[in-house]
Amino acid sequence: MKTLILGLGAHAPSRVRVGVEVARGLHAAVADPDVHIVEAEAGDLDLLQLFAGYDKAVVVDSIRVSDGEIGELTRLGLSDLELAARPRARGGAEYRATVDPSRTGGLAMPREISIYAIEVGDGVDRSGSAAEIMREAVPRLVAQIAEEEFGTASSEGDSY
């Protein structure tokens, strides 16, 4: 099954690029020539173009929800994106990737799209503990995705 893993992240020195780090961890954990890893900066992406030709897509990013706990792992469906969408504030939209299936224009789209995220909180952490919590969450999410999406175990001792 031809699969795309899309790791999203922003170049911001104060934030861990969790989507990109998880994608890199999955690259090490999933040795399959039909699994392609793409790293992209957050922003306006045309996911339809990225997804075209794949049977399955796995998107990994950070998210900020009002009642989320920093480092909390979340799995979303496309129907959840409207709930998770945030306007641009404090450095960018907190769910930046959306898909409008009516715009496929006949392109072959994945039958399965999974979205995973790590809660980043409000971005105000003067102690640095939030960044450490997120770094610790990365291998947990790599292991979760490797198991749920690919049926493989990830080595928790790996460094990402």
Rosetta constraint file for C-alpha pairs under 8 A:
AtomPair CA 1 CA 34 HARMONIC 6.39 0.50
AtomPair CA 1 CA 54 HARMONIC 7.99 0.50
AtomPair CA 1 CA 55 HARMONIC 6.04 0.50
AtomPair CA 1 CA 56 HARMONIC 7.32 0.50
AtomPair CA 2 CA 34 HARMONIC 4.77 0.50
AtomPair CA 2 CA 35 HARMONIC 6.03 0.50
AtomPair CA 2 CA 36 HARMONIC 7.85 0.50
AtomPair CA 2 CA 54 HARMONIC 5.25 0.50
AtomPair CA 2 CA 55 HARMONIC 5.32 0.50
AtomPair CA 2 CA 56 HARMONIC 6.57 0.50
AtomPair CA 3 CA 34 HARMONIC 6.13 0.50
AtomPair CA 3 CA 35 HARMONIC 4.70 0.50
AtomPair CA 3 CA 36 HARMONIC 6.15 0.50
AtomPair CA 3 CA 54 HARMONIC 5.60 0.50
AtomPair CA 3 CA 55 HARMONIC 5.93 0.50
AtomPair CA 3 CA 56 HARMONIC 4.74 0.50
AtomPair CA 3 CA 57 HARMONIC 5.66 0.50
AtomPair CA 3 CA 58 HARMONIC 7.66 0.50
AtomPair CA 4 CA 35 HARMONIC 5.93 0.50
AtomPair CA 4 CA 36 HARMONIC 4.96 0.50
AtomPair CA 4 CA 37 HARMONIC 6.02 0.50
AtomPair CA 4 CA 38 HARMONIC 7.26 0.50
AtomPair CA 4 CA 51 HARMONIC 7.17 0.50
AtomPair CA 4 CA 54 HARMONIC 6.48 0.50
AtomPair CA 4 CA 56 HARMONIC 6.37 0.50
AtomPair CA 4 CA 57 HARMONIC 4.72 0.50
AtomPair CA 4 CA 58 HARMONIC 6.16 0.50
AtomPair CA 5 CA 23 HARMONIC 6.58 0.50
AtomPair CA 5 CA 35 HARMONIC 7.18 0.50
AtomPair CA 5 CA 36 HARMONIC 6.11 0.50
AtomPair CA 5 CA 37 HARMONIC 4.83 0.50
AtomPair CA 5 CA 38 HARMONIC 6.18 0.50
AtomPair CA 5 CA 57 HARMONIC 5.92 0.50
AtomPair CA 5 CA 58 HARMONIC 4.71 0.50
AtomPair CA 5 CA 59 HARMONIC 5.92 0.50
AtomPair CA 5 CA 60 HARMONIC 7.62 0.50
AtomPair CA 6 CA 19 HARMONIC 7.77 0.50
AtomPair CA 6 CA 20 HARMONIC 7.96 0.50
AtomPair CA 6 CA 23 HARMONIC 6.81 0.50
AtomPair CA 6 CA 37 HARMONIC 6.11 0.50
AtomPair CA 6 CA 38 HARMONIC 4.92 0.50
AtomPair CA 6 CA 39 HARMONIC 5.90 0.50
AtomPair CA 6 CA 40 HARMONIC 7.24 0.50
AtomPair CA 6 CA 57 HARMONIC 7.46 0.50
AtomPair CA 6 CA 58 HARMONIC 6.12 0.50
AtomPair CA 6 CA 59 HARMONIC 4.72 0.50
AtomPair CA 6 CA 60 HARMONIC 6.12 0.50
AtomPair CA 7 CA 18 HARMONIC 7.90 0.50
AtomPair CA 7 CA 19 HARMONIC 4.25 0.50
AtomPair CA 7 CA 20 HARMONIC 4.34 0.50
AtomPair CA 7 CA 21 HARMONIC 7.43 0.50
AtomPair CA 7 CA 22 HARMONIC 6.85 0.50
AtomPair CA 7 CA 23 HARMONIC 5.04 0.50
AtomPair CA 7 CA 37 HARMONIC 7.57 0.50
AtomPair CA 7 CA 38 HARMONIC 6.24 0.50
AtomPair CA 7 CA 39 HARMONIC 4.82 0.50
AtomPair CA 7 CA 40 HARMONIC 6.30 0.50
AtomPair CA 7 CA 59 HARMONIC 6.11 0.50
AtomPair CA 7 CA 60 HARMONIC 4.90 0.50
AtomPair CA 7 CA 61 HARMONIC 6.27 0.50
AtomPair CA 8 CA 17 HARMONIC 7.51 0.50
AtomPair CA 8 CA 18 HARMONIC 7.65 0.50
AtomPair CA 8 CA 19 HARMONIC 4.62 0.50
AtomPair CA 8 CA 20 HARMONIC 5.52 0.50
AtomPair CA 8 CA 39 HARMONIC 6.04 0.50
AtomPair CA 8 CA 40 HARMONIC 5.08 0.50
AtomPair CA 8 CA 41 HARMONIC 5.63 0.50
AtomPair CA 8 CA 42 HARMONIC 5.73 0.50
AtomPair CA 8 CA 59 HARMONIC 7.51 0.50
AtomPair CA 8 CA 60 HARMONIC 6.06 0.50
AtomPair CA 8 CA 61 HARMONIC 5.02 0.50
AtomPair CA 8 CA 62 HARMONIC 7.87 0.50
AtomPair CA 9 CA 17 HARMONIC 4.79 0.50
AtomPair CA 9 CA 18 HARMONIC 6.61 0.50
AtomPair CA 9 CA 19 HARMONIC 5.53 0.50
AtomPair CA 9 CA 20 HARMONIC 5.75 0.50
AtomPair CA 9 CA 39 HARMONIC 7.75 0.50
AtomPair CA 9 CA 40 HARMONIC 6.43 0.50
AtomPair CA 9 CA 41 HARMONIC 4.89 0.50
AtomPair CA 9 CA 42 HARMONIC 5.26 0.50
AtomPair CA 9 CA 61 HARMONIC 6.50 0.50
AtomPair CA 9 CA 62 HARMONIC 7.63 0.50
AtomPair CA 10 CA 15 HARMONIC 7.99 0.50
AtomPair CA 10 CA 17 HARMONIC 6.31 0.50
AtomPair CA 10 CA 41 HARMONIC 5.00 0.50
AtomPair CA 10 CA 42 HARMONIC 5.18 0.50
AtomPair CA 11 CA 15 HARMONIC 7.98 0.50
AtomPair CA 11 CA 17 HARMONIC 7.48 0.50
AtomPair CA 11 CA 41 HARMONIC 7.18 0.50
AtomPair CA 12 CA 16 HARMONIC 7.92 0.50
AtomPair CA 15 CA 123 HARMONIC 7.90 0.50
AtomPair CA 15 CA 131 HARMONIC 6.87 0.50
AtomPair CA 16 CA 131 HARMONIC 6.37 0.50
AtomPair CA 16 CA 134 HARMONIC 7.02 0.50
AtomPair CA 16 CA 135 HARMONIC 7.07 0.50
AtomPair CA 17 CA 21 HARMONIC 6.13 0.50
AtomPair CA 17 CA 62 HARMONIC 7.91 0.50
AtomPair CA 18 CA 22 HARMONIC 5.92 0.50
AtomPair CA 18 CA 60 HARMONIC 7.80 0.50
AtomPair CA 18 CA 61 HARMONIC 6.27 0.50
AtomPair CA 18 CA 62 HARMONIC 6.25 0.50
AtomPair CA 18 CA 118 HARMONIC 7.15 0.50
AtomPair CA 18 CA 134 HARMONIC 7.37 0.50
AtomPair CA 18 CA 135 HARMONIC 7.58 0.50
AtomPair CA 18 CA 138 HARMONIC 6.44 0.50
AtomPair CA 19 CA 23 HARMONIC 6.16 0.50
AtomPair CA 19 CA 59 HARMONIC 7.95 0.50
AtomPair CA 19 CA 60 HARMONIC 4.65 0.50
AtomPair CA 19 CA 61 HARMONIC 4.13 0.50
AtomPair CA 19 CA 62 HARMONIC 6.39 0.50
AtomPair CA 19 CA 117 HARMONIC 7.46 0.50
AtomPair CA 20 CA 24 HARMONIC 6.23 0.50
AtomPair CA 20 CA 39 HARMONIC 5.74 0.50
AtomPair CA 20 CA 40 HARMONIC 7.57 0.50
AtomPair CA 20 CA 60 HARMONIC 7.60 0.50
AtomPair CA 20 CA 61 HARMONIC 7.66 0.50
AtomPair CA 21 CA 25 HARMONIC 6.22 0.50
AtomPair CA 21 CA 138 HARMONIC 6.86 0.50
AtomPair CA 21 CA 160 HARMONIC 6.01 0.50
AtomPair CA 22 CA 26 HARMONIC 6.13 0.50
AtomPair CA 22 CA 60 HARMONIC 7.12 0.50
AtomPair CA 22 CA 138 HARMONIC 5.71 0.50
AtomPair CA 22 CA 139 HARMONIC 7.17 0.50
AtomPair CA 22 CA 141 HARMONIC 6.92 0.50
AtomPair CA 22 CA 142 HARMONIC 5.57 0.50
AtomPair CA 22 CA 160 HARMONIC 7.45 0.50
AtomPair CA 23 CA 27 HARMONIC 6.19 0.50
AtomPair CA 23 CA 37 HARMONIC 6.55 0.50
AtomPair CA 23 CA 38 HARMONIC 7.68 0.50
AtomPair CA 23 CA 39 HARMONIC 7.29 0.50
AtomPair CA 23 CA 60 HARMONIC 7.20 0.50
AtomPair CA 23 CA 142 HARMONIC 7.75 0.50
AtomPair CA 24 CA 28 HARMONIC 6.59 0.50
AtomPair CA 24 CA 37 HARMONIC 7.75 0.50
AtomPair CA 24 CA 160 HARMONIC 6.81 0.50
AtomPair CA 25 CA 29 HARMONIC 6.25 0.50
AtomPair CA 25 CA 139 HARMONIC 7.25 0.50
AtomPair CA 25 CA 142 HARMONIC 6.03 0.50
AtomPair CA 25 CA 158 HARMONIC 7.97 0.50
AtomPair CA 25 CA 159 HARMONIC 7.92 0.50
AtomPair CA 25 CA 160 HARMONIC 5.61 0.50
AtomPair CA 26 CA 30 HARMONIC 5.68 0.50
AtomPair CA 26 CA 142 HARMONIC 5.83 0.50
AtomPair CA 26 CA 145 HARMONIC 7.91 0.50
AtomPair CA 26 CA 146 HARMONIC 6.77 0.50
AtomPair CA 27 CA 31 HARMONIC 6.95 0.50
AtomPair CA 27 CA 37 HARMONIC 6.68 0.50
AtomPair CA 29 CA 142 HARMONIC 7.99 0.50
AtomPair CA 29 CA 146 HARMONIC 7.00 0.50
AtomPair CA 29 CA 152 HARMONIC 7.73 0.50
AtomPair CA 29 CA 153 HARMONIC 7.51 0.50
AtomPair CA 29 CA 154 HARMONIC 5.46 0.50
AtomPair CA 29 CA 155 HARMONIC 7.49 0.50
AtomPair CA 30 CA 35 HARMONIC 7.71 0.50
AtomPair CA 30 CA 146 HARMONIC 6.98 0.50
AtomPair CA 30 CA 150 HARMONIC 7.48 0.50
AtomPair CA 30 CA 152 HARMONIC 7.30 0.50
AtomPair CA 31 CA 35 HARMONIC 7.87 0.50
AtomPair CA 42 CA 96 HARMONIC 6.59 0.50
AtomPair CA 43 CA 92 HARMONIC 7.89 0.50
AtomPair CA 43 CA 96 HARMONIC 6.18 0.50
AtomPair CA 43 CA 97 HARMONIC 7.88 0.50
AtomPair CA 44 CA 96 HARMONIC 6.80 0.50
AtomPair CA 44 CA 97 HARMONIC 7.25 0.50
AtomPair CA 45 CA 96 HARMONIC 7.94 0.50
AtomPair CA 45 CA 97 HARMONIC 6.58 0.50
AtomPair CA 46 CA 50 HARMONIC 6.63 0.50
AtomPair CA 47 CA 51 HARMONIC 5.76 0.50
AtomPair CA 47 CA 97 HARMONIC 7.15 0.50
AtomPair CA 47 CA 98 HARMONIC 7.26 0.50
AtomPair CA 47 CA 99 HARMONIC 6.42 0.50
AtomPair CA 48 CA 52 HARMONIC 5.97 0.50
AtomPair CA 48 CA 99 HARMONIC 6.86 0.50
AtomPair CA 48 CA 103 HARMONIC 7.86 0.50
AtomPair CA 48 CA 104 HARMONIC 6.48 0.50
AtomPair CA 48 CA 109 HARMONIC 7.47 0.50
AtomPair CA 51 CA 57 HARMONIC 6.74 0.50
AtomPair CA 51 CA 109 HARMONIC 6.10 0.50
AtomPair CA 51 CA 110 HARMONIC 6.62 0.50
AtomPair CA 52 CA 107 HARMONIC 5.90 0.50
AtomPair CA 52 CA 108 HARMONIC 5.49 0.50
AtomPair CA 52 CA 109 HARMONIC 5.24 0.50
AtomPair CA 52 CA 110 HARMONIC 7.32 0.50
AtomPair CA 53 CA 107 HARMONIC 7.40 0.50
AtomPair CA 53 CA 108 HARMONIC 5.39 0.50
AtomPair CA 53 CA 109 HARMONIC 6.23 0.50
AtomPair CA 53 CA 110 HARMONIC 7.28 0.50
AtomPair CA 54 CA 108 HARMONIC 7.45 0.50
AtomPair CA 54 CA 109 HARMONIC 6.41 0.50
AtomPair CA 54 CA 110 HARMONIC 5.27 0.50
AtomPair CA 55 CA 109 HARMONIC 6.88 0.50
AtomPair CA 55 CA 110 HARMONIC 4.21 0.50
AtomPair CA 55 CA 111 HARMONIC 5.70 0.50
AtomPair CA 55 CA 112 HARMONIC 6.88 0.50
AtomPair CA 56 CA 110 HARMONIC 4.62 0.50
AtomPair CA 56 CA 111 HARMONIC 5.95 0.50
AtomPair CA 56 CA 112 HARMONIC 4.77 0.50
AtomPair CA 56 CA 113 HARMONIC 5.89 0.50
AtomPair CA 57 CA 110 HARMONIC 6.28 0.50
AtomPair CA 57 CA 112 HARMONIC 6.30 0.50
AtomPair CA 57 CA 113 HARMONIC 4.75 0.50
AtomPair CA 57 CA 114 HARMONIC 6.30 0.50
AtomPair CA 58 CA 113 HARMONIC 5.85 0.50
AtomPair CA 58 CA 114 HARMONIC 4.78 0.50
AtomPair CA 58 CA 115 HARMONIC 5.78 0.50
AtomPair CA 58 CA 116 HARMONIC 7.54 0.50
AtomPair CA 59 CA 113 HARMONIC 7.65 0.50
AtomPair CA 59 CA 114 HARMONIC 6.23 0.50
AtomPair CA 59 CA 115 HARMONIC 4.69 0.50
AtomPair CA 59 CA 116 HARMONIC 6.17 0.50
AtomPair CA 60 CA 115 HARMONIC 5.94 0.50
AtomPair CA 60 CA 116 HARMONIC 4.86 0.50
AtomPair CA 60 CA 117 HARMONIC 5.59 0.50
AtomPair CA 61 CA 95 HARMONIC 7.94 0.50
AtomPair CA 61 CA 115 HARMONIC 8.00 0.50
AtomPair CA 61 CA 116 HARMONIC 6.57 0.50
AtomPair CA 61 CA 117 HARMONIC 4.87 0.50
AtomPair CA 61 CA 118 HARMONIC 6.74 0.50
AtomPair CA 62 CA 94 HARMONIC 7.20 0.50
AtomPair CA 62 CA 95 HARMONIC 7.70 0.50
AtomPair CA 62 CA 117 HARMONIC 4.87 0.50
AtomPair CA 62 CA 118 HARMONIC 4.79 0.50
AtomPair CA 62 CA 119 HARMONIC 5.86 0.50
AtomPair CA 62 CA 120 HARMONIC 6.23 0.50
AtomPair CA 63 CA 84 HARMONIC 7.65 0.50
AtomPair CA 63 CA 94 HARMONIC 5.36 0.50
AtomPair CA 63 CA 95 HARMONIC 6.19 0.50
AtomPair CA 63 CA 117 HARMONIC 5.82 0.50
AtomPair CA 63 CA 118 HARMONIC 5.96 0.50
AtomPair CA 63 CA 119 HARMONIC 4.97 0.50
AtomPair CA 63 CA 120 HARMONIC 6.10 0.50
AtomPair CA 63 CA 121 HARMONIC 7.95 0.50
AtomPair CA 64 CA 68 HARMONIC 6.90 0.50
AtomPair CA 64 CA 84 HARMONIC 7.76 0.50
AtomPair CA 64 CA 94 HARMONIC 5.89 0.50
AtomPair CA 64 CA 119 HARMONIC 5.49 0.50
AtomPair CA 64 CA 120 HARMONIC 5.76 0.50
AtomPair CA 64 CA 121 HARMONIC 5.56 0.50
AtomPair CA 64 CA 122 HARMONIC 6.90 0.50
AtomPair CA 65 CA 84 HARMONIC 6.78 0.50
AtomPair CA 65 CA 119 HARMONIC 7.34 0.50
AtomPair CA 65 CA 121 HARMONIC 7.40 0.50
AtomPair CA 68 CA 72 HARMONIC 6.89 0.50
AtomPair CA 68 CA 119 HARMONIC 6.22 0.50
AtomPair CA 68 CA 121 HARMONIC 6.83 0.50
AtomPair CA 69 CA 119 HARMONIC 6.37 0.50
AtomPair CA 69 CA 120 HARMONIC 7.82 0.50
AtomPair CA 69 CA 121 HARMONIC 6.65 0.50
AtomPair CA 70 CA 118 HARMONIC 7.66 0.50
AtomPair CA 70 CA 119 HARMONIC 5.05 0.50
AtomPair CA 70 CA 120 HARMONIC 5.13 0.50
AtomPair CA 70 CA 121 HARMONIC 5.17 0.50
AtomPair CA 70 CA 130 HARMONIC 6.50 0.50
AtomPair CA 70 CA 133 HARMONIC 6.95 0.50
AtomPair CA 70 CA 134 HARMONIC 7.00 0.50
AtomPair CA 71 CA 118 HARMONIC 5.65 0.50
AtomPair CA 71 CA 119 HARMONIC 5.19 0.50
AtomPair CA 71 CA 120 HARMONIC 6.38 0.50
AtomPair CA 71 CA 130 HARMONIC 7.74 0.50
AtomPair CA 71 CA 133 HARMONIC 5.61 0.50
AtomPair CA 71 CA 134 HARMONIC 4.90 0.50
AtomPair CA 71 CA 136 HARMONIC 7.76 0.50
AtomPair CA 71 CA 137 HARMONIC 5.50 0.50
AtomPair CA 72 CA 118 HARMONIC 5.67 0.50
AtomPair CA 72 CA 119 HARMONIC 5.21 0.50
AtomPair CA 72 CA 137 HARMONIC 7.50 0.50
AtomPair CA 73 CA 116 HARMONIC 7.37 0.50
AtomPair CA 73 CA 117 HARMONIC 5.96 0.50
AtomPair CA 73 CA 118 HARMONIC 4.84 0.50
AtomPair CA 73 CA 119 HARMONIC 6.57 0.50
AtomPair CA 73 CA 137 HARMONIC 7.49 0.50
AtomPair CA 73 CA 141 HARMONIC 6.70 0.50
AtomPair CA 74 CA 116 HARMONIC 5.65 0.50
AtomPair CA 74 CA 117 HARMONIC 5.17 0.50
AtomPair CA 74 CA 118 HARMONIC 6.24 0.50
AtomPair CA 74 CA 119 HARMONIC 7.55 0.50
AtomPair CA 75 CA 114 HARMONIC 7.37 0.50
AtomPair CA 75 CA 115 HARMONIC 5.74 0.50
AtomPair CA 75 CA 116 HARMONIC 4.48 0.50
AtomPair CA 75 CA 117 HARMONIC 6.45 0.50
AtomPair CA 76 CA 80 HARMONIC 5.84 0.50
AtomPair CA 76 CA 81 HARMONIC 7.37 0.50
AtomPair CA 76 CA 114 HARMONIC 6.77 0.50
AtomPair CA 76 CA 115 HARMONIC 5.04 0.50
AtomPair CA 76 CA 116 HARMONIC 6.05 0.50
AtomPair CA 76 CA 117 HARMONIC 7.81 0.50
AtomPair CA 77 CA 81 HARMONIC 7.09 0.50
AtomPair CA 77 CA 113 HARMONIC 7.47 0.50
AtomPair CA 77 CA 114 HARMONIC 6.20 0.50
AtomPair CA 77 CA 115 HARMONIC 6.19 0.50
AtomPair CA 78 CA 98 HARMONIC 7.94 0.50
AtomPair CA 78 CA 99 HARMONIC 7.73 0.50
AtomPair CA 78 CA 113 HARMONIC 7.59 0.50
AtomPair CA 78 CA 114 HARMONIC 7.91 0.50
AtomPair CA 78 CA 115 HARMONIC 7.74 0.50
AtomPair CA 80 CA 84 HARMONIC 6.32 0.50
AtomPair CA 81 CA 85 HARMONIC 5.83 0.50
AtomPair CA 81 CA 95 HARMONIC 7.30 0.50
AtomPair CA 81 CA 98 HARMONIC 7.06 0.50
AtomPair CA 84 CA 94 HARMONIC 7.63 0.50
AtomPair CA 84 CA 95 HARMONIC 6.33 0.50
AtomPair CA 85 CA 93 HARMONIC 7.30 0.50
AtomPair CA 85 CA 94 HARMONIC 6.43 0.50
AtomPair CA 85 CA 95 HARMONIC 5.09 0.50
AtomPair CA 85 CA 96 HARMONIC 7.37 0.50
AtomPair CA 86 CA 93 HARMONIC 5.38 0.50
AtomPair CA 86 CA 94 HARMONIC 5.39 0.50
AtomPair CA 86 CA 95 HARMONIC 6.35 0.50
AtomPair CA 87 CA 92 HARMONIC 7.58 0.50
AtomPair CA 87 CA 93 HARMONIC 5.31 0.50
AtomPair CA 87 CA 94 HARMONIC 7.49 0.50
AtomPair CA 88 CA 92 HARMONIC 4.53 0.50
AtomPair CA 88 CA 93 HARMONIC 4.27 0.50
AtomPair CA 88 CA 94 HARMONIC 7.54 0.50
AtomPair CA 89 CA 93 HARMONIC 6.46 0.50
AtomPair CA 100 CA 104 HARMONIC 7.62 0.50
AtomPair CA 104 CA 108 HARMONIC 7.78 0.50
AtomPair CA 104 CA 109 HARMONIC 7.49 0.50
AtomPair CA 118 CA 134 HARMONIC 7.30 0.50
AtomPair CA 118 CA 137 HARMONIC 7.29 0.50
AtomPair CA 118 CA 138 HARMONIC 7.97 0.50
AtomPair CA 118 CA 141 HARMONIC 7.91 0.50
AtomPair CA 119 CA 134 HARMONIC 7.93 0.50
AtomPair CA 120 CA 130 HARMONIC 7.50 0.50
AtomPair CA 120 CA 134 HARMONIC 7.02 0.50
AtomPair CA 121 CA 130 HARMONIC 7.94 0.50
AtomPair CA 125 CA 129 HARMONIC 7.07 0.50
AtomPair CA 125 CA 130 HARMONIC 6.27 0.50
AtomPair CA 128 CA 132 HARMONIC 6.69 0.50
AtomPair CA 129 CA 133 HARMONIC 6.13 0.50
AtomPair CA 130 CA 134 HARMONIC 6.21 0.50
AtomPair CA 131 CA 135 HARMONIC 6.18 0.50
AtomPair CA 132 CA 136 HARMONIC 6.24 0.50
AtomPair CA 133 CA 137 HARMONIC 6.24 0.50
AtomPair CA 134 CA 138 HARMONIC 6.50 0.50
AtomPair CA 135 CA 139 HARMONIC 7.89 0.50
AtomPair CA 136 CA 140 HARMONIC 7.28 0.50
AtomPair CA 137 CA 141 HARMONIC 6.22 0.50
AtomPair CA 138 CA 142 HARMONIC 6.19 0.50
AtomPair CA 138 CA 160 HARMONIC 7.62 0.50
AtomPair CA 139 CA 143 HARMONIC 6.12 0.50
AtomPair CA 139 CA 156 HARMONIC 6.14 0.50
AtomPair CA 139 CA 158 HARMONIC 7.62 0.50
AtomPair CA 139 CA 159 HARMONIC 7.87 0.50
AtomPair CA 139 CA 160 HARMONIC 7.29 0.50
AtomPair CA 140 CA 144 HARMONIC 6.20 0.50
AtomPair CA 140 CA 156 HARMONIC 7.45 0.50
AtomPair CA 141 CA 145 HARMONIC 6.07 0.50
AtomPair CA 142 CA 146 HARMONIC 5.98 0.50
AtomPair CA 142 CA 154 HARMONIC 6.94 0.50
AtomPair CA 143 CA 147 HARMONIC 6.11 0.50
AtomPair CA 143 CA 153 HARMONIC 6.31 0.50
AtomPair CA 143 CA 154 HARMONIC 4.92 0.50
AtomPair CA 143 CA 155 HARMONIC 7.52 0.50
AtomPair CA 143 CA 156 HARMONIC 7.26 0.50
AtomPair CA 144 CA 148 HARMONIC 5.99 0.50
AtomPair CA 145 CA 149 HARMONIC 5.45 0.50
AtomPair CA 145 CA 150 HARMONIC 7.29 0.50
AtomPair CA 146 CA 150 HARMONIC 5.16 0.50
AtomPair CA 146 CA 151 HARMONIC 6.17 0.50
AtomPair CA 146 CA 152 HARMONIC 5.32 0.50
AtomPair CA 146 CA 153 HARMONIC 6.10 0.50
AtomPair CA 146 CA 154 HARMONIC 6.40 0.50
AtomPair CA 147 CA 151 HARMONIC 4.37 0.50
AtomPair CA 147 CA 152 HARMONIC 4.93 0.50
AtomPair CA 147 CA 153 HARMONIC 5.69 0.50
AtomPair CA 147 CA 154 HARMONIC 7.72 0.50
